[in-house]
Amino acid sequence: MNEKDHDYAEICQEVRKLCAGFPGAYWRELDRVRGYPTEFVSALTQAGYLSVLIPEEYGGSGLPLSAAAAILETIQAAGCNGSACHAQVYMMGTILRHGSPEMKAQYLPQIASGALRLQAFGVTEPGSGTDTTALRTTARREGDMFVVNGQKVWTSRAEHSDLMLLLARTTPRDQVAKKTAGLSTILVDMREAAGHGLTIKPIRTMMNHNSCEVFFDNLRVPAKNLVGEEGHGFKYILDGMNAERLLIAAECVGDGTWFTEKSVAYAKERQVFGRPIGQNQGIAFPIARGYAQLQAARLMVREGCRLYEAGENAGEQANMAKLLAADASWACAEACVQTHGGFGFAEEYDVERKFRETRLYQVAPISTNLILSYVAEHVLGLPRSY
Ligand SMILES: Cc1cc2nc3c(=O)[nH]c(=O)nc-3n(C[C@H](O)[C@H](O)[C@H](O)COP(=O)(O)OP(=O)(O)OC[C@H]3O[C@@H](n4cnc5c(N)ncnc54)[C@H](O)[C@@H]3O)c2cc1C
């Protein structure tokens, strides 16, 4: 059911070993103080797990997407929380695919070694939400600089990142034919920017996610930090979405695995009315249903990765994998709380923490509704709803 079924069994075994050094108590303490798992992220970085997708010529291990999926799934299945650093795995793809040779040579080796953390993704804004092309942050060209003004919200890991991949409008909306045009992706060096037009404000959330509001006030960014061509940024962001969806789906599969293992163990051990609670179908069936959902989602993640690695369009499968996996992990989470009865609510069991953590994936990085809209419109040919 777990990593033993993967093509990357050895890597997964090593990841499991690493994760064993970060038990529930470690995550519980961070959860209490909303702290960042610096030691955990350093250990993953040093072991090279966050640079698996970076080609060898830039210092990574040049493995396919399914390897990254297996690693992230294993981290979650071990009870750890990869959301603290999963962006380091895939966000560099925008530079890799669209950056100039100079940009790649400058940044990718440092991202691979962990000397530079590319963990912040500045897309969502309070005013636009899911309607990304309505974003209002602007980057105005002034000589060899961009001057950035505006605000982002839910920029995860902003306080623990050196670089941010920013999506901003470089041509006003009324001067472009299509709303998707005139947006650009710019690499912001947050170390230089902090205190010089960049302000970061953490948002306290129901789980420990280190997400922030980010404010730009005449922030000056060198024009050479533009990724790819000016005005094509939206396309570049979309380009990276299938990989992101598949990797997050793999994390949900990992969460579901953790919940199911916990549920099964407790349902066998806990005796009420003189027999194990797992003997009651009211307890066993939700666990079994969650497991079935999980396995279906796992297959869709694999199929999405297979298509992606073959260079085919994996849009349908990547979106459906994210939908099915988020639903499966949530079903497993719900069954796990119910199986544990009152103890499902006790911090020391970690169930309530994981329950809060996995709930996010119904909303971010894309909400379930928007995936259903994608499938309805792009797969089934139904009329566009928005
Ligand atoms: C903890 C956390 C971390 C995040 N990290 C990042 C990050 O690092 N970088 C980043 O850029 N963003 C990040 N996000 C933002 C995330 O991608 C958005 O929250 C998500 O895309 C939904 O956008 P919204 O919150 O503005 O909701 P809204 O767009 O306001 O939508 C609210 C609800 O309405 C529904 N809805 C909206 N339009 C439609 C429609 N046409 N049809 C059906 N339903 C619709 C949505 O599905 C949602 O349920 C994060 C969010 C959270 C909570």
The ligand as a MOL file (V3000), in Angstrom:
LIG
                    3D

  0  0  0     0  0            999 V3000
M  V30 BEGIN CTAB
M  V30 COUNTS 53 58 0 0 0
M  V30 BEGIN ATOM
M  V30 1 C -2.7140 28.1800 3.4770 0
M  V30 2 C -2.7520 28.6810 2.0680 0
M  V30 3 C -1.5770 28.7330 1.3350 0
M  V30 4 C -1.5600 29.2670 0.0540 0
M  V30 5 N -0.3780 29.4240 -0.6170 0
M  V30 6 C -0.3440 30.1730 -1.7390 0
M  V30 7 C 0.8980 30.5730 -2.3210 0
M  V30 8 O 1.9810 30.2000 -1.8590 0
M  V30 9 N 0.8780 31.3860 -3.4090 0
M  V30 10 C -0.2880 31.8360 -3.9550 0
M  V30 11 O -0.2340 32.5720 -4.9360 0
M  V30 12 N -1.4930 31.4770 -3.4280 0
M  V30 13 C -1.5430 30.6640 -2.3410 0
M  V30 14 N -2.7470 30.3290 -1.7670 0
M  V30 15 C -3.9670 30.8410 -2.3620 0
M  V30 16 C -4.8590 29.7630 -2.9320 0
M  V30 17 O -4.3480 29.3370 -4.1700 0
M  V30 18 C -6.2580 30.3740 -3.0180 0
M  V30 19 O -6.7350 30.5380 -1.6900 0
M  V30 20 C -7.1970 29.5380 -3.8060 0
M  V30 21 O -6.7860 29.4880 -5.1390 0
M  V30 22 C -8.6020 30.1000 -3.7250 0
M  V30 23 O -8.5940 31.4880 -3.9460 0
M  V30 24 P -9.3020 32.4840 -2.9100 0
M  V30 25 O -8.8610 32.1310 -1.5480 0
M  V30 26 O -9.1000 33.8850 -3.3440 0
M  V30 27 O -10.8310 32.1190 -3.0400 0
M  V30 28 P -11.8820 32.7870 -3.9990 0
M  V30 29 O -11.3750 32.8970 -5.3750 0
M  V30 30 O -12.4070 34.0130 -3.3350 0
M  V30 31 O -13.0100 31.6760 -3.9710 0
M  V30 32 C -13.7890 31.4040 -2.7900 0
M  V30 33 C -14.6080 30.1510 -3.0320 0
M  V30 34 O -15.4530 30.3620 -4.1830 0
M  V30 35 C -15.2180 29.3360 -5.1350 0
M  V30 36 N -15.3140 29.8920 -6.4970 0
M  V30 37 C -14.7440 31.0360 -6.9800 0
M  V30 38 N -15.0210 31.1850 -8.2820 0
M  V30 39 C -15.7630 30.1000 -8.6370 0
M  V30 40 C -16.3430 29.6540 -9.8600 0
M  V30 41 N -16.2100 30.3470 -10.9960 0
M  V30 42 N -17.0400 28.5040 -9.8610 0
M  V30 43 C -17.1950 27.7840 -8.7110 0
M  V30 44 N -16.6570 28.1470 -7.5300 0
M  V30 45 C -15.9610 29.2930 -7.5000 0
M  V30 46 C -13.8210 28.8020 -4.8460 0
M  V30 47 O -13.7140 27.4810 -5.2830 0
M  V30 48 C -13.7180 28.9460 -3.3400 0
M  V30 49 O -14.2320 27.7970 -2.7190 0
M  V30 50 C -2.7800 29.7210 -0.5180 0
M  V30 51 C -3.9750 29.6230 0.2120 0
M  V30 52 C -3.9680 29.1290 1.4930 0
M  V30 53 C -5.2500 29.0980 2.2580 0
M  V30 END ATOM
M  V30 BEGIN BOND
M  V30 1 1 1 2
M  V30 2 1 2 3
M  V30 3 2 2 52
M  V30 4 2 3 4
M  V30 5 1 4 5
M  V30 6 1 4 50
M  V30 7 2 5 6
M  V30 8 1 6 7
M  V30 9 1 6 13
M  V30 10 2 7 8
M  V30 11 1 7 9
M  V30 12 1 9 10
M  V30 13 2 10 11
M  V30 14 1 10 12
M  V30 15 2 12 13
M  V30 16 1 13 14
M  V30 17 1 14 15
M  V30 18 1 14 50
M  V30 19 1 15 16
M  V30 20 1 16 17
M  V30 21 1 16 18
M  V30 22 1 18 19
M  V30 23 1 18 20
M  V30 24 1 20 21
M  V30 25 1 20 22
M  V30 26 1 22 23
M  V30 27 1 23 24
M  V30 28 2 24 25
M  V30 29 1 24 26
M  V30 30 1 24 27
M  V30 31 1 27 28
M  V30 32 2 28 29
M  V30 33 1 28 30
M  V30 34 1 28 31
M  V30 35 1 31 32
M  V30 36 1 32 33
M  V30 37 1 33 34
M  V30 38 1 33 48
M  V30 39 1 34 35
M  V30 40 1 35 36
M  V30 41 1 35 46
M  V30 42 1 36 37
M  V30 43 1 36 45
M  V30 44 2 37 38
M  V30 45 1 38 39
M  V30 46 1 39 40
M  V30 47 2 39 45
M  V30 48 1 40 41
M  V30 49 2 40 42
M  V30 50 1 42 43
M  V30 51 2 43 44
M  V30 52 1 44 45
M  V30 53 1 46 47
M  V30 54 1 46 48
M  V30 55 1 48 49
M  V30 56 2 50 51
M  V30 57 1 51 52
M  V30 58 1 52 53
M  V30 END BOND
M  V30 END CTAB
M  END
